[in-house]
């Protein structure tokens, strides 16, 4: 996974003074279309929701028991996750404000518990918009801290269908009308963790989407969002989808959200980083002064101009930067000014992307792909440092098929591997469980692997025809494992004493020992990642061996 760190900078003291916010109470109700005792509570709850929309919101989760329920069958796994969280073992049952109350709905439908929680201020405000395009619903949520928050907080966006009507009852209890029925949790069933601690004035923008499935009426789709401590189950705030546009916290505010084209491991020493920026301010973003560097190099300046309204994003391909590849590296990018002045919120102005040297491998590789339910969306390519494609494959035709592509690369070089999904959802989830893995035939090291990656994922690797075999062959010498991460063993002749010397590629000696008979174990804990040459000398002669250290 990419390791992205947002530098937290101090905000100037002349900001707006914030206070805690009015709470919207969150109710999760568990019911079922074949549950006889569920009918009357469901009616009561719906009437309360209509009467008190300013006090509470609700998601109705349809369980897999006691009988038939097509609404559960549409997403049983995510319903089961909420059932498990609260230990729900019968229906009807409700969870109010997490575990503030868990039990029969009669325990809260007199509104006493709702009123109690409604009086407790919230440290957050939530603003949610949705947009439906073709077969996809896009959701944007602004989480704004209005007071200091510590401890873990996760954000959840539940897609619901506000009203589902059946001409014939789908279960055995006779119900034909169902409300606020759970369809899908975004971004995932476990939510997304917020960067706590948060101070008053801090905020997070969360964007996600769902390719719709099993929807009865698209016009009835909506979003119910909430913030919860995933450990204690404490609820902090809830929110409903709003018709009016979201208003940003600040007027002039931009964020560098990600680096789009840098892999975690690199072998190139010059690169054009591509960053993605988003306008988080109410004012249209028209200009930015950007600075960037790798490691401790000189900052490069780049001036951007454009026309980005609130929450619109743009990818920027920065000019090429040269650098020296070290054991640990980082790309630092920050916004110096925007719209000719200062950014009103500086905590998300700087992004640091960390990367390490790529693996060195031989000329033969194997790409293993298990196709998902949309194999025609999957393609891949390997491109050399001159931009030439040396190997490629896909699209594929069979679903759920294991494909093994043997790849032979003739030239020593630094290569980029790309795998693409035209559907934008990788090889996972809505399209079934696919995966990919690129590695040498031995399976080690793994250059790239994954399932969920959006539209594409990239990895770099270096091919070296000076492989891990000996240069001067001495059949008595064995080195294992190779590559090694923390230690390896050199096995020499049992009959002859051997002198061993290990140097890095600059000729510096990093290890020496003498009069070894049999085996010796060598620790690489303090060695930088890279290639080392092992020299073994005895009465049989001298042999040289290439050794790779990885992490």
C-alpha positions in Angstrom: 0.0 0.0 0.0 1.3 3.5 -0.7 2.5 5.3 2.4 1.4 8.9 2.3 2.0 11.2 5.2 0.3 14.6 5.5 2.5 17.1 7.2 0.5 18.8 9.9 1.4 22.5 10.0 0.2 25.1 12.5 -2.7 27.2 11.5 -2.5 30.9 12.2 -4.4 32.2 15.3 -6.8 34.5 13.4 -9.3 31.7 12.4 -13.0 31.4 13.1 -13.9 30.4 16.6 -15.9 27.1 16.5 -18.2 25.5 19.0 -19.9 22.1 19.3 -22.8 21.2 17.0 -26.3 20.0 17.2 -26.4 16.2 17.2 -28.5 14.1 14.9 -29.2 10.8 16.7 -28.3 7.6 14.8 -30.6 4.5 15.0 -29.7 1.2 13.4 -32.8 -1.1 13.3 -32.6 -4.8 12.6 -35.7 -6.3 11.0 -36.8 -9.0 8.5 -39.6 -9.5 6.0 -40.5 -12.9 7.4 -40.5 -11.7 11.1 -44.1 -11.5 12.4 -43.3 -9.4 15.5 -41.4 -6.9 13.3 -44.4 -5.5 11.5 -45.9 -3.2 14.2 -42.5 -1.8 15.4 -41.5 -1.1 11.7 -44.7 1.0 11.3 -44.1 2.8 14.6 -40.5 3.6 13.7 -41.4 5.0 10.3 -44.1 7.2 11.8 -41.6 8.6 14.3 -39.1 9.2 11.6 -41.6 11.3 9.6 -42.6 13.2 12.8 -39.0 13.9 14.0 -36.7 14.2 11.0 -34.6 16.8 12.8 -33.9 14.6 15.8 -32.9 11.2 14.4 -32.1 9.3 11.3 -32.2 5.5 10.7 -30.9 2.6 8.6 -32.9 -0.5 8.6 -30.8 -3.7 8.2 -32.7 -6.8 7.0 -31.2 -9.9 8.6 -30.9 -13.4 7.0 -33.2 -14.9 9.6 -35.9 -16.0 10.5 -37.1 -16.6 6.9 -37.0 -15.3 3.3 -36.0 -11.7 2.7 -34.7 -10.6 -0.8 -33.4 -7.3 0.7 -31.0 -9.2 2.9 -30.0 -11.4 -0.1 -28.7 -8.3 -1.9 -25.9 -7.7 0.6 -25.8 -10.2 3.4 -22.1 -9.8 4.2 -22.3 -6.1 5.1 -25.5 -6.6 7.1 -23.8 -9.4 9.0 -21.0 -7.1 9.9 -23.4 -4.7 11.8 -25.2 -7.7 13.3 -21.9 -9.0 14.7 -20.8 -5.5 15.9 -23.8 -5.3 18.3 -24.3 -9.0 19.0 -27.9 -8.9 17.5 -29.5 -12.3 18.1 -33.2 -11.6 17.4 -35.4 -9.3 15.5 -36.8 -6.8 15.9 -33.9 -5.1 17.7 -32.4 -1.7 17.6 -29.0 0.0 18.3 -29.4 3.6 19.3 -26.2 5.8 19.1 -24.0 2.7 18.9 -24.3 0.8 22.1 -26.0 3.6 24.1 -29.1 1.4 23.8 -29.2 -2.1 22.2 -32.5 -4.0 22.6 -36.1 -4.2 21.6 -37.4 -1.1 19.8 -40.0 -0.6 22.5 -37.2 0.6 24.7 -36.7 3.8 22.6 -39.8 4.4 20.5 -41.3 6.5 23.3 -38.6 9.0 22.2 -37.0 9.3 25.7 -33.7 7.9 24.6 -33.7 9.9 21.4 -34.3 13.1 23.4 -31.5 12.3 25.8 -29.0 11.9 23.1 -30.3 14.8 21.1 -29.4 17.1 24.0 -25.7 15.9 23.9 -23.7 18.3 21.6 -21.6 16.8 18.9 -18.0 17.7 18.1 -18.7 17.3 14.4 -20.8 18.7 11.5 -21.6 16.5 8.5 -22.5 17.6 5.0 -23.4 15.0 2.4 -24.2 15.3 -1.3 -24.9 12.6 -3.9 -24.9 12.4 -7.6 -26.2 9.6 -9.8 -24.7 9.1 -13.3 -25.8 6.2 -15.5 -25.4 3.1 -13.2 -23.2 4.7 -10.5 -23.9 6.8 -7.4 -21.2 9.2 -6.3 -21.1 10.5 -2.7 -19.2 13.4 -1.2 -19.1 14.0 2.6 -17.5 16.9 4.4 -16.6 16.0 8.0 -16.0 19.2 10.0 -14.7 19.1 13.5 -16.3 21.9 15.6 -14.5 20.9 18.8 -11.4 18.9 19.8 -11.6 15.2 19.1 -9.3 12.5 20.3 -9.4 8.7 20.0 -10.3 6.6 17.0 -13.2 7.8 14.7 -14.3 6.1 11.6 -16.7 7.6 9.0 -19.4 5.5 7.3 -21.7 6.3 4.4 -24.7 4.0 4.1 -26.6 3.9 0.9 -30.3 3.3 1.6 -33.5 3.0 -0.5 -35.9 5.3 1.3 -39.0 3.4 0.2 -39.5 0.0 -1.3 -43.0 -1.2 -2.2 -43.9 -4.7 -3.3 -47.2 -5.6 -4.9 -46.9 -8.9 -3.1 -45.3 -9.4 0.3 -41.7 -10.7 -0.3 -41.7 -12.5 3.1 -44.1 -14.3 5.3 -45.2 -11.5 7.6 -47.3 -9.7 5.0 -45.4 -6.4 4.9 -45.3 -4.7 1.5 -43.7 -1.4 2.3 -40.2 -1.0 3.7 -38.3 2.2 4.6 -34.6 3.3 4.8 -33.5 -0.1 3.7 -29.7 -0.6 3.7 -28.1 -1.3 0.3 -24.4 -0.6 0.6 -21.7 0.8 2.9 -19.1 3.2 1.6 -16.2 3.3 1.3 -16.2 -0.2 2.9 -18.1 -2.0 5.6 -15.4 -1.0 8.1 -15.6 2.7 7.1 -12.6 5.0 6.8 -10.5 6.1 9.7 -10.3 9.8 10.3 -6.9 11.5 11.1 -7.5 12.0 14.8 -6.7 13.9 17.0 -8.6 16.7 15.3 -9.0 20.3 16.5 -11.8 22.7 15.9 -11.6 23.8 12.3 -10.1 20.6 11.0 -12.0 18.8 8.3 -11.8 15.8 6.0 -13.4 15.3 2.6 -14.5 11.8 1.7 -15.4 10.8 -1.8 -16.7 7.4 -2.8 -18.9 5.7 -5.3 -21.0 2.6 -5.9 -21.8 0.8 -9.1 -25.5 0.2 -8.3 -26.9 -3.3 -8.0 -30.2 -4.7 -6.9 -31.9 -1.3 -6.7 -35.7 -1.3 -6.9 -36.1 2.4 -7.6 -33.1 4.7 -8.3 -35.1 7.7 -7.4 -35.4 6.5 -3.8 -31.6 6.2 -3.2 -30.2 8.3 -0.5 -27.3 8.4 2.0 -27.2 8.2 5.8 -23.8 8.9 7.2 -22.4 8.6 10.7 -19.2 8.9 12.7 -18.4 6.1 15.2 -15.6 4.9 17.4 -15.1 1.4 15.9 -13.8 0.0 19.2 -16.2 1.5 21.9 -19.1 1.9 19.4 -19.7 5.4 20.6 -21.5 7.6 18.0 -20.3 11.1 17.4 -22.7 12.4 14.7 -25.1 11.4 12.0 -26.2 13.1 8.8 -28.6 12.8 5.9 -28.1 13.6 2.3 -28.9 17.2 1.6 -30.3 18.8 -1.5 -28.4 22.0 -1.3 -24.7 22.1 -2.2 -22.1 21.6 0.5 -20.5 24.8 1.8 -16.8 24.5 2.4 -15.2 25.5 5.8 -12.8 27.9 4.2 -12.8 30.3 1.3 -9.3 29.7 -0.2 -8.3 26.2 0.4 -6.6 23.5 -1.8 -5.3 20.0 -1.0 -2.7 17.7 -2.6 -4.6 14.5 -2.3 -2.2 11.9 -3.8 0.8 11.1 -6.0 -0.7 9.1 -8.9 2.2 7.6 -10.8 4.9 6.7 -8.3 5.4 3.1 -7.2 6.6 2.1 -3.8 9.8 0.8 -5.2 11.8 2.6 -8.0 14.9 2.1 -10.1 14.8 5.2 -12.2 16.8 8.3 -11.1 14.8 10.8 -13.0 11.0 11.1 -12.9 8.0 13.3 -13.7 5.7 13.1 -10.6 2.0 13.4 -11.3 0.0 14.8 -8.4 -3.7 15.2 -7.9 -5.1 18.4 -6.4 -8.6 19.2 -5.2 -10.2 22.6 -4.5 -11.6 22.4 -1.0 -12.5 26.1 -0.8 -15.6 28.1 -1.7 -13.7 30.3 -4.1 -12.8 28.9 -7.5 -9.2 27.7 -7.6 -7.4 29.5 -10.4 -3.7 29.5 -9.6 -1.2 27.8 -7.4 2.5 28.0 -6.7 3.8 24.5 -6.1 7.2 23.4 -4.8 8.6 19.9 -4.8 11.9 17.9 -4.3 13.2 14.4 -3.7 15.2 13.7 -0.6 17.3 16.8 0.4 17.6 18.1 -3.2 16.8 21.6 -4.3 13.1 22.6 -4.5 11.7 22.9 -8.0 9.0 25.6 -8.6 5.9 25.0 -10.7 3.1 27.5 -11.4 -0.3 26.0 -12.1 -3.3 27.8 -13.5 -6.8 26.5 -14.1 -10.5 26.8 -13.1 -11.5 24.4 -10.3 -14.8 24.8 -8.5 -15.4 23.4 -5.0 -14.5 19.7 -4.7 -13.3 19.4 -8.3 -9.9 17.8 -8.9 -7.2 17.9 -11.5 -4.1 15.8 -12.2 -0.9 17.8 -12.7 2.2 16.3 -14.4 5.2 18.1 -12.9 8.5 18.7 -14.8 11.1 16.0 -14.6 13.3 15.8 -11.5 16.7 14.1 -11.1 17.8 12.5 -7.9 20.1 10.0 -6.3 18.3 6.8 -5.3 19.0 6.0 -1.7 17.9 3.3 0.7 15.0 5.4 1.8 13.6 8.2 -0.3 10.8 10.7 -0.2 9.1 13.1 -2.6 7.9 16.2 -0.9 5.3 18.4 -2.6 3.7 21.5 -1.1 1.5 24.4 -2.0 3.2 27.7 -1.4 0.4 30.1 -2.5 -3.0 29.9 -4.2 -5.1 32.4 -5.9 -2.2 34.9 -5.4 -2.3 34.6 -1.6 -2.2 32.3 1.4 -4.1 29.1 1.8 -6.7 29.5 4.6 -6.0 26.0 5.9 -2.5 24.7 5.7 -2.7 21.3 7.3 -3.2 19.5 3.9 -0.9 21.7 1.8 2.1 19.3 2.1 2.3 15.7 0.9 5.3 13.3 1.4 5.5 10.1 -0.6 8.0 7.5 0.6 9.7 5.0 -1.7 12.6 2.5 -1.7 14.9 1.0 -4.4 13.1 -1.6 -6.6 13.9 -5.3 -6.7 16.6 -6.7 -9.1 15.4 -9.8 -10.9 16.5 -12.1 -13.7 15.2 -12.0 -17.3 12.3 -14.4 -16.8 9.1 -13.4 -15.0 5.7 -14.9 -14.5 2.5 -12.9 -14.3 -0.4 -14.8 -12.7 -3.9 -13.4 -13.1 -7.2 -14.7 -11.8 -9.8 -12.9 -13.9 -12.9 -11.4 -12.2 -16.4 -11.2 -13.7 -15.4 -8.6 -16.3 -12.2 -10.1 -17.8 -12.5 -7.9 -20.9 -11.6 -4.9 -18.7 -8.2 -6.3 -17.7 -5.0 -5.5 -19.7 -1.3 -5.1 -18.7 2.0 -3.9 -20.1 5.7 -3.8 -19.3 7.5 -0.7 -20.5 11.3 0.0 -20.6 13.0 3.2 -19.6 12.8 4.5 -23.2 9.0 4.3 -23.1 8.8 1.2 -25.4 6.4 -1.7 -24.6 8.4 -4.9 -24.3 5.5 -7.2 -23.2 1.7 -6.9 -22.9 -1.5 -8.9 -22.5 -5.2 -8.9 -22.3 -8.0 -8.3 -22.5 -9.3 -11.7 -21.5 -12.5 -13.6 -22.2 -13.1 -16.2 -19.4 -14.4 -15.3 -16.0 -12.7 -16.7 -12.9 -9.9 -18.2 -15.0 -6.3 -18.6 -13.8 -3.9 -17.2 -16.4 -0.2 -17.7 -16.4 1.9 -15.4 -18.6 5.6 -16.3 -19.0 7.6 -13.1 -19.8 11.2 -13.0 -21.0 13.0 -9.7 -21.0 16.3 -9.6 -23.0 17.9 -6.3 -21.9 19.1 -5.1 -18.5 17.1 -2.0 -17.7 14.6 -0.4 -15.4 11.0 -1.4 -16.3 7.5 -0.2 -15.4 4.8 -2.8 -15.0 1.2 -1.6 -15.4 -2.1 -3.5 -14.9 -5.3 -1.7 -16.0 -9.0 -2.2 -15.3 -11.2 -0.3 -17.7 -14.1 -0.6 -15.2 -12.2 1.4 -12.5 -12.6 -1.2 -9.8 -9.6 -3.4 -10.1 -10.1 -7.2 -9.9 -12.3 -7.1 -6.9 -15.6 -6.7 -5.1 -18.5 -5.8 -7.3 -17.0 -7.8 -10.2 -16.0 -10.9 -8.2 -12.8 -12.0 -6.6 -9.8 -11.7 -9.0 -6.2 -11.1 -8.3 -2.8 -10.7 -10.0 0.9 -11.3 -9.0 4.1 -10.5 -10.9 7.2 -12.4 -9.7 10.1 -14.5 -11.0 9.2 -18.2 -11.5 10.5 -19.0 -8.0 7.8 -16.7 -6.6 10.3 -14.4 -4.8 10.5 -11.5 -4.7 7.0 -10.4 -5.5 7.2 -7.3 -7.7 3.5 -6.5 -7.6 0.3 -8.1 -6.5 -3.2 -7.1 -5.6 -7.0 -7.1 -6.1 -8.4 -3.6 -5.5 -6.6 -0.9 -7.4 -9.1 1.3 -9.2 -8.2 1.9 -12.8 -4.5 0.9 -12.7 -1.6 0.1 -10.5 2.1 0.4 -11.4 5.4 -1.1 -10.1 9.0 -0.8 -11.1 11.7 -3.5 -11.2 15.2 -3.8 -12.6 16.4 -6.7 -14.8 20.0 -7.7 -14.3 21.5 -10.5 -16.4 24.3 -10.7 -13.8 22.2 -13.1 -11.8 22.5 -14.7 -8.4 24.7 -17.5 -9.8 28.4 -17.5 -9.3 30.8 -15.7 -11.6 33.7 -18.0 -11.1 32.0 -21.4 -10.3 33.0 -23.0 -7.1 30.5 -25.9 -6.6 31.3 -26.1 -2.9 29.8 -22.6 -2.2 26.1 -22.2 -1.5 24.4 -19.0 -0.5 20.8 -19.0 0.9 18.4 -17.4 1.0 19.2 -15.1 -1.9 17.7 -12.5 -2.0 17.7 -12.1 1.8 16.0 -9.6 4.1 17.8 -9.9 7.5 20.3 -12.7 7.4 21.7 -15.4 5.1 24.0 -18.4 5.2 27.2 -19.0 3.3 28.1 -22.7 3.0 31.7 -23.4 2.0 33.8 -26.6 1.8 34.0 -28.8 4.8 37.5 -29.9 3.7 39.2 -26.5 3.2 39.3 -23.3 5.3 37.9 -20.3 3.4 38.4 -16.6 3.6 35.2 -14.6 3.0 34.9 -10.9 2.0 31.7 -9.1 1.1 31.7 -5.7 -0.6 29.0 -3.4 -1.9 28.9 -2.2 -5.5 31.2 0.8 -4.7 33.9 -1.6 -3.5 33.5 -0.9 0.3 34.0 -4.0 2.5 31.0 -4.6 4.7 31.9 -8.0 6.1 35.1 -10.1 6.4 36.0 -13.4 8.1 38.6 -16.0 7.7 39.3 -19.7 8.2 35.7 -20.8 7.8 35.0 -24.5 7.5 31.4 -25.4 6.6 28.8 -22.6 7.2 28.7 -19.1 8.5 25.6 -17.0 9.1 25.7 -13.3 8.1 23.4 -10.6 9.5 22.3 -7.8 7.1 20.3 -5.8 9.6 22.5 -2.7 9.1 23.1 -3.1 5.4 21.3 -0.8 2.9 19.1 -2.6 0.4 21.1 -3.4 -2.7 23.5 -5.7 -4.5 26.6 -7.1 -2.8 29.5 -9.2 -4.1 30.8 -12.2 -2.0 34.3 -13.4 -2.5 35.2 -16.9 -1.2 38.9 -17.9 -1.4 40.5 -21.2 -0.5 42.9 -23.7 -1.9 40.5 -24.6 -4.6 40.7 -21.0 -5.9 38.5 -17.9 -5.7 34.8 -17.5 -6.6 32.6 -14.5 -6.7 28.8 -14.5 -6.0 26.2 -11.9 -6.3 23.9 -11.3 -3.3 20.8 -9.2 -3.1 19.5 -7.6 0.2 15.8 -6.7 0.3 13.4 -5.6 3.0 
